[in-house]
Amino acid sequence: MFDKSFSLSDVFFLFRASLVTVALVAIGMGLGTVVGFVFGVIGACSRNRIWKALVASYVEFFRGTPLLIQVFLIYFGLPLFGIDVPAIVAAGASLSIYTGAYMTEIARGGILSVAKTQWEASASIGLTFLQQMRYVILPQAVRIMIPPSVGFLVGLVKDSSLMAVIGFMELTRVARLIGDRTLEPLLVISIAGVIYFMICYPLALLGRRLEKTLKSAD
């Protein structure tokens, strides 16, 4: 007879699912950060009103709508146009696009926080725009961007639980399946919550430490 009781193997299954969650968040954060850097530079430095308007529209839409709706639009909306999207692709794409919108604002704010005199000084010695960004502006902007980026990352780990609604087998989805099988949903969800805490708390501590380190270096 099939054993429905909660066991140690279920705990191991939850921890394996947490690795999927971490990998998904890493993909979303990685791709989103690349998008955020590019769009952040455009938003902060471009003189083209069309490009700036497009970036602003992207940021406002994806920051102003719930992540859950964005997931639904990708996973259920695209198939209406003949584009089948696997759950893993929809999960990764939605987190990346969502992250990109927030990282765009973080990057834009970091770049704009660099004193104007830094631009003028670097231009006076003949540096091109790309050289200015690489050697002068971004090293200073990144220091400002790190604390809010880590804070956003903590939130992204928790937001990744929304991917369970499209059947993606991350931590929350697996916890729900085990809870339904064992008829002990409270126990299973509590263990999943502890695992989320084990992922998020070190990141929160890292963010606080980095913030203190950067303040003391100023």
Helices and strands as residue ranges (DSSP letters): H 8-45, H 49-64, H 67-72, I 73-77, G 78-81, H 87-112, H 116-124, H 129-132, I 133-137, H 138-159, G 160-166, H 171-182, H 185-217
